[in-house]
Every structure is written in C-alpha cells, then in structure tokens.
Amino acid sequence: MRRGNAYVLLFALAVCAVCSVLVAGAAVSLRERQRANQVLDRQHKILAVAGLITEGEALTPQQVRDAFAANIVPQVIELATGAVVADVDPLTFDQRAEARDPQNSVLAPVNAAGVPRLPRRALVYRQLEGQNHQNVILPVEGKGLWSTLYGFVALTTDLQRIEGLTFYEHGETPGLGGEVENPKWQALWKGRRPFDANGRPVIEVIKGVAGSPEKDPSRVDGLSGATITGRGVTHLLRFWLGEQGYGPYLARLKNEGATP
C-alpha cells in the first residue's frame, strides 16, 4: 500500500517524539548517578594527587569513599581573605556553580589563564595524618588550547613544594594536550618549587626537557606537540597560586604554621 507524504512525515515525527521522550527520561533518571560518579572521580583524583594512592589505582567506590573520609578534610574558604567559612557545608558546596552566579562571584582581572569570574568562596582540601593537617589540595582551572582544564594541585605541608598535579576534566587533543592526564608527565611535578624566594608563583611548563627537581626546581617538561596546552597549565597554576587566587589562603596558612 502506498503511503502519502503526510503519512511518512507524521510517522517520522512520531518516532522522533518517542525517541526524545526515551532519551530525556534516561537522562533524568541517570542524573543523580552521573553526579555521584563525578564526585567519586574527583575524590579519587584528590587521593592520587595527595600521594595517598597511585594515579589510576583500581579501587571500589566504597574504598574511595572510605579513604577520602579518613584522610581528607574539605573546607570552604573566602577567596579574598583565606578565612574558613564555618557555616557552609563543603560536601554540598559547588565552586564552579558559585563562579557562574553573579551574586556569588566577581569579574576576574584580565589574566593569562582565561579565568572569567572568581567565586567569592572556594573549596580546598587538607590531608590528615593522625590529628595533624598535612598537604593542602587546591582546585585549579584555566584555558588550554581547545578547552578549560579542571584539576587539582597539591602542595606539601610547608607549602614550598608541589606534591602532585592532576586534571579531571578537559577537552584537549588526545595524544597531544590530552597528555596532561599521562601519569608519567604528572609524576614530573612532584618535588617542584612553585614559588621564588619572594613567594611569587614561578612554576613553568617549558618547551623541551627540564632538569630534575633538585637542579631545575621550578620548570617541568613540555608536552610534545602541545605547546599551547602546556602554556595554559603554566598560566592557570600561576594565577591560582597568586594573589588573585589562593594567595591569601596560603599566606594565612604560613602565618599559622601551615595549619588551619
């Protein structure tokens, strides 16, 4: 039986409508699971950058949650002063959402990292060792070649060296800028000095091969074929470790003997 054009069009529209409902329903029903997986992935990254587990180490979701709860203390701080905000739950605080909200953020000064707005409050993490706080883990972000890179940098207790650097979200080219996720490259950051003698951020991803942390403490190997991404990592670290980023918080820790 021949069908007219109207029938074909209506049939196609009906199929599209059914598929749209199914896709939308799946997205809604899986939203909470996706959020839970995102939180779990970031907790895994924080444990790795603090040196508590190996990057890529296979752990069950419960093992990640238990290790995070036992070793990491999240804190919400005022970015401008570095003071801890006691009346905000760090487990529900969303720094990225805060940065997008004009009521809870300010325009960032022109910066090489490409950060458009600064949240008034930020979420930082302290590593526990017994009853003492050790490494500090800071969220960082900034423009690469194709995307914004989101990650964490960990500083040692005395705030003088980098314990680790990792990224949990970006859209850089696989095999090139995407090598920011390569454990071998990330391992090069341990022991590097992010600041000069005056406390100014000087850490840098160079074009080529840097020396060891002892001989070339503030420079890290470049990413082959990804000069712009490497430059972006330099800019985002210098921005967030500087006065416009976590500088006030780090100064406060130094004044208090690197304890909150």
Residue, then its C-alpha position, 0 to 999 in steps of 0.5 A: m500500500r502506498r503511503g502519502n507524504a503526510y503519512v511518512l512525515l507524521f510517522a517520522l515525527a512520531v518516532c522522533a517524539v518517542c525517541s526524545v521522550l526515551v532519551a530525556g527520561a534516561a537522562v533524568s533518571l541517570r542524573e543523580r548517578q552521573r553526579a555521584n560518579q563525578v564526585l567519586d572521580r574527583q575524590h579519587k583524583i584528590l587521593a592520587v594527587a595527595g600521594l595517598i594512592t597511585e594515579g589510576e589505582a583500581l579501587t571500589p567506590q566504597q574504598v574511595r569513599d572510605a579513604f577520602a573520609a579518613n584522610i581528607v578534610p574539605q573546607v570552604i574558604e573566602l577567596a579574598t581573605g583565606a578565612v574558613v567559612a564555618d557555616v557552609d557545608p563543603l560536601t554540598f558546596d559547588q565552586r564552579a556553580e558559585a563562579r557562574d552566579p553573579q551574586n556569588s562571584v566577581l569579574a576576574p582581572v584580565n589574566a593569562a589563564g582565561v579565568p572569567r569570574l572568581p567565586r567569592r568562596a572556594l573549596v580546598y582540601r587538607q590531608l590528615e595524618g593522625q590529628n595533624h593537617q598535612n598537604v593542602i589540595l587546591p582546585v585549579e582551572g584555566k584555558g588550554l588550547w581547545s578547552t578549560l582544564y579542571g584539576f587539582v594541585a597539591l602542595t606539601t605541608d610547608l607549602q614550598r613544594i608541589e606534591g602532585l598535579t592532576f586534571y579531571e576534566h578537559g577537552e584537549t587533543p588526545g595524544l597531544g594536550g590530552e597528555v596532561e592526564n599521562p601519569k608519567w608527565q604528572a609524576l614530573w611535578k612532584g618535588r617542584r618549587p612553585f614559588d621564588a624566594n619572594g613567594r611569587p608563583v614561578i612554576e613553568v611548563i617549558k618547551g623541551v626537557a627540564g632538569s630534575p627537581e633538585k637542579d631545575p626546581s621550578r620548570v617541568d617538561g613540555l608536552s610534545g606537540a602541545t605547546i599551547t596546552g602546556r602554556g595554559v597549565t603554566h598560566l592557570l597554576r600561576f594565577w591560582l597560586g597568586e594573589q588573585g587566587y589562593g594567595p591569601y589562603l596560603a599566606r594565612l596558612k604560613n602565618e599559622g604554621a601551615t595549619p588551619 
